[in-house]
Amino acid sequence: MARTKSSTQWMQEHFDDPYVKMAQAQGYRSRAVFKLKEINDKDNLLKSGINVVDLGAAPGGWSQFARQLLGKNGRLVALDILPMEPLEGVDMIIGDFREESVLHELYAVLNNAPIQLVLSDMAPNMSGNKSTDQARAMYLCELALDTAKTVLTKNGNFLVKVFQGEGFEVYFKEVGQAFNSVVIRKPKASRPRSNEVYILAKGFKG
């Protein structure tokens, strides 16, 4: 099947993208690593010894980067409905985290260890219909927030990708009600035309 003009343009941009080339050169699974790296450099989220849950982790780039900074005593659990290649030192759970059984598996893996950070770089498969895609994206954000509120220890932190549009302002306020401080980050590795931003919430109220 012939590629559409837009998909051909995307492929060309992807291969010309300096972050794609950097990720390949440095052995990372995705260019998204550099979004997390920039936010972490500024906000110091990933610290030795903390326990982290990475939601929607496939292909595993964020987990790959985070694992390096957690030290031997830190734990990292990566969840996704899609299969991932194993990563040393990362506990992977393949399944839909909306299901109780997957959450129970998460608790079993952590063995009651406190979780200080929840990460979510999730996005839906885009249909091209803006209103549908935005609704799907916000639904995933709500699920990520619900999970964070369920598993985070008091004063824990939450970083989530959000697409600006319908529902964004309401969601931002909702996050703010559960955390002591909430800011928006737009890392350089986010493509300029994309309406994606990251909400960073610190100090979970519990």
TORMARDO-830042 format. One record per residue (C-alpha): residue number from 1; x, y, z; residue in three letters. Coordinates in steps of 0.001 Angstrom, whole numbers, plus 500000, padded with zeros to 6 digits. Layout:
// TORMARDO-830042
ROFI,NUM,X,Y,Z,ala
...
***
This chain:
// TORMARDO-830042
ROFI,1,500000,500000,500000,met
ROFI,2,501408,503404,499032,ala
ROFI,3,502239,505817,501804,arg
ROFI,4,500220,508995,502109,thr
ROFI,5,501975,512329,501672,lys
ROFI,6,501678,513060,505411,ser
ROFI,7,503122,509690,506465,ser
ROFI,8,506023,510058,504007,thr
ROFI,9,506701,513535,505433,gln
ROFI,10,506593,512130,508971,trp
ROFI,11,509045,509362,508061,met
ROFI,12,511461,511880,506544,gln
ROFI,13,511218,514149,509599,glu
ROFI,14,511717,511156,511878,his
ROFI,15,514922,510036,510201,phe
ROFI,16,516245,513613,510000,asp
ROFI,17,515393,514266,513660,asp
ROFI,18,518551,514942,515722,pro
ROFI,19,516986,513307,518793,tyr
ROFI,20,516319,510133,516807,val
ROFI,21,519959,510110,515741,lys
ROFI,22,521135,510777,519319,met
ROFI,23,518966,507963,520663,ala
ROFI,24,520383,505555,518092,gln
ROFI,25,523947,506660,518784,ala
ROFI,26,523549,506322,522554,gln
ROFI,27,521685,503003,522418,gly
ROFI,28,518325,504267,523679,tyr
ROFI,29,515060,502703,522560,arg
ROFI,30,513312,505965,521706,ser
ROFI,31,513871,509693,521250,arg
ROFI,32,511426,510246,524145,ala
ROFI,33,514351,509594,526491,val
ROFI,34,515541,513146,525925,phe
ROFI,35,512222,514600,527072,lys
ROFI,36,512555,512819,530396,leu
ROFI,37,516258,513677,530646,lys
ROFI,38,515619,517411,530198,glu
ROFI,39,512810,517427,532766,ile
ROFI,40,514885,515404,535200,asn
ROFI,41,517908,517676,534774,asp
ROFI,42,515703,520620,535739,lys
ROFI,43,513524,519011,538413,asp
ROFI,44,515648,516223,539915,asn
ROFI,45,512939,513556,539918,leu
ROFI,46,515030,510419,539551,leu
ROFI,47,517095,509804,542654,lys
ROFI,48,519097,506871,543887,ser
ROFI,49,517060,504499,546036,gly
ROFI,50,513534,505548,545082,ile
ROFI,51,510864,503248,543628,asn
ROFI,52,509290,504183,540297,val
ROFI,53,506325,503007,538238,val
ROFI,54,506456,503703,534484,asp
ROFI,55,502969,503525,532915,leu
ROFI,56,502610,502800,529213,gly
ROFI,57,506328,502119,529139,ala
ROFI,58,506774,500423,525719,ala
ROFI,59,509198,500393,523988,pro
ROFI,60,510994,501082,527259,gly
ROFI,61,513029,504226,526621,gly
ROFI,62,511969,506042,529786,trp
ROFI,63,512560,502926,531900,ser
ROFI,64,515942,502456,530244,gln
ROFI,65,516994,505998,531179,phe
ROFI,66,515457,506004,534664,ala
ROFI,67,516978,502674,535683,arg
ROFI,68,520486,504142,535377,gln
ROFI,69,519757,506764,538042,leu
ROFI,70,517986,504681,540681,leu
ROFI,71,521005,502811,542033,gly
ROFI,72,521014,499251,543290,lys
ROFI,73,518395,499919,545975,asn
ROFI,74,515845,501634,543724,gly
ROFI,75,513090,499627,542048,arg
ROFI,76,511442,500249,538690,leu
ROFI,77,508282,498574,537437,val
ROFI,78,507304,499134,533803,ala
ROFI,79,503707,498488,532715,leu
ROFI,80,502336,498302,529198,asp
ROFI,81,499711,496414,527259,ile
ROFI,82,502340,495904,524541,leu
ROFI,83,505238,493449,524914,pro
ROFI,84,508683,494919,525615,met
ROFI,85,512185,493579,525277,glu
ROFI,86,513557,492881,528784,pro
ROFI,87,515659,495512,530543,leu
ROFI,88,518135,494566,533232,glu
ROFI,89,516919,495678,536652,gly
ROFI,90,513404,496515,535441,val
ROFI,91,510348,494481,536456,asp
ROFI,92,508019,494373,533470,met
ROFI,93,504297,493714,533669,ile
ROFI,94,502547,493158,530355,ile
ROFI,95,498857,493889,530689,gly
ROFI,96,496194,496578,530911,asp
ROFI,97,496712,498498,534158,phe
ROFI,98,492998,499334,534172,arg
ROFI,99,492431,495731,535232,glu
ROFI,100,492495,494794,538908,glu
ROFI,101,494649,491743,538208,ser
ROFI,102,497416,493908,536756,val
ROFI,103,497339,496264,539729,leu
ROFI,104,497529,493277,542068,his
ROFI,105,500550,492046,540108,glu
ROFI,106,502142,495468,540548,leu
ROFI,107,501601,495357,544306,tyr
ROFI,108,503005,491823,544430,ala
ROFI,109,506144,492843,542544,val
ROFI,110,506711,495844,544817,leu
ROFI,111,506008,493779,547944,asn
ROFI,112,504641,496796,549869,asn
ROFI,113,507622,499007,548989,ala
ROFI,114,506636,502703,548848,pro
ROFI,115,506387,504290,545390,ile
ROFI,116,507865,507775,545208,gln
ROFI,117,507383,508513,541493,leu
ROFI,118,504846,507617,538791,val
ROFI,119,505753,508350,535164,leu
ROFI,120,503371,508315,532199,ser
ROFI,121,504343,509035,528601,asp
ROFI,122,501204,507367,527266,met
ROFI,123,499376,508438,524128,ala
ROFI,124,496536,506775,522230,pro
ROFI,125,496815,505474,518693,asn
ROFI,126,495878,508559,516719,met
ROFI,127,492897,508307,514370,ser
ROFI,128,493294,511714,512749,gly
ROFI,129,490021,512941,514244,asn
ROFI,130,491165,515676,516625,lys
ROFI,131,488211,515599,519009,ser
ROFI,132,488279,511790,519255,thr
ROFI,133,492036,511680,519722,asp
ROFI,134,491915,514379,522397,gln
ROFI,135,489183,512531,524306,ala
ROFI,136,491209,509303,524182,arg
ROFI,137,494357,511082,525310,ala
ROFI,138,492606,512724,528256,met
ROFI,139,491100,509383,529252,tyr
ROFI,140,494604,507891,529487,leu
ROFI,141,495711,510893,531564,cys
ROFI,142,492806,510339,533952,glu
ROFI,143,493767,506670,534292,leu
ROFI,144,497368,507632,534990,ala
ROFI,145,496278,510106,537667,leu
ROFI,146,493964,507548,539267,asp
ROFI,147,496844,505064,539360,thr
ROFI,148,499216,507659,540814,ala
ROFI,149,496707,508509,543551,lys
ROFI,150,496315,504796,544293,thr
ROFI,151,499973,503794,544491,val
ROFI,152,502001,506889,545442,leu
ROFI,153,503333,507371,548921,thr
ROFI,154,502696,510708,550643,lys
ROFI,155,504845,513479,549099,asn
ROFI,156,505447,511349,545995,gly
ROFI,157,505720,512879,542509,asn
ROFI,158,503877,512401,539198,phe
ROFI,159,504950,513224,535627,leu
ROFI,160,502382,512789,532853,val
ROFI,161,502184,513646,529172,lys
ROFI,162,499078,515662,528329,val
ROFI,163,497805,517082,525037,phe
ROFI,164,496554,520636,525269,gln
ROFI,165,492969,521000,524132,gly
ROFI,166,489513,520047,525368,glu
ROFI,167,489668,518933,528998,gly
ROFI,168,493226,520109,529642,phe
ROFI,169,492415,522943,532056,glu
ROFI,170,490023,520792,534078,val
ROFI,171,492615,518038,534291,tyr
ROFI,172,495357,520459,535359,phe
ROFI,173,493162,521683,538221,lys
ROFI,174,492331,518102,539187,glu
ROFI,175,496019,517250,539447,val
ROFI,176,496557,520398,541492,gly
ROFI,177,493998,519278,544045,gln
ROFI,178,496010,516121,544766,ala
ROFI,179,499528,517600,544854,phe
ROFI,180,501221,520509,546585,asn
ROFI,181,502775,521969,543412,ser
ROFI,182,501969,521553,539720,val
ROFI,183,503882,522983,536739,val
ROFI,184,503903,522516,532966,ile
ROFI,185,507070,521473,531143,arg
ROFI,186,507632,521555,527356,lys
ROFI,187,511003,519907,526718,pro
ROFI,188,512987,520784,523599,lys
ROFI,189,512653,517210,522327,ala
ROFI,190,508877,517686,522051,ser
ROFI,191,508239,518561,518439,arg
ROFI,192,507289,522266,518241,pro
ROFI,193,504063,521677,516296,arg
ROFI,194,502892,519063,518790,ser
ROFI,195,500400,520163,521429,asn
ROFI,196,501944,517752,523941,glu
ROFI,197,503232,519088,527241,val
ROFI,198,504130,517409,530512,tyr
ROFI,199,502452,518114,533804,ile
ROFI,200,504834,517692,536718,leu
ROFI,201,503140,517330,540078,ala
ROFI,202,505163,517239,543289,lys
ROFI,203,504185,516483,546863,gly
ROFI,204,501278,514062,546728,phe
ROFI,205,498899,514979,549534,lys
ROFI,206,497944,511358,550210,gly
***
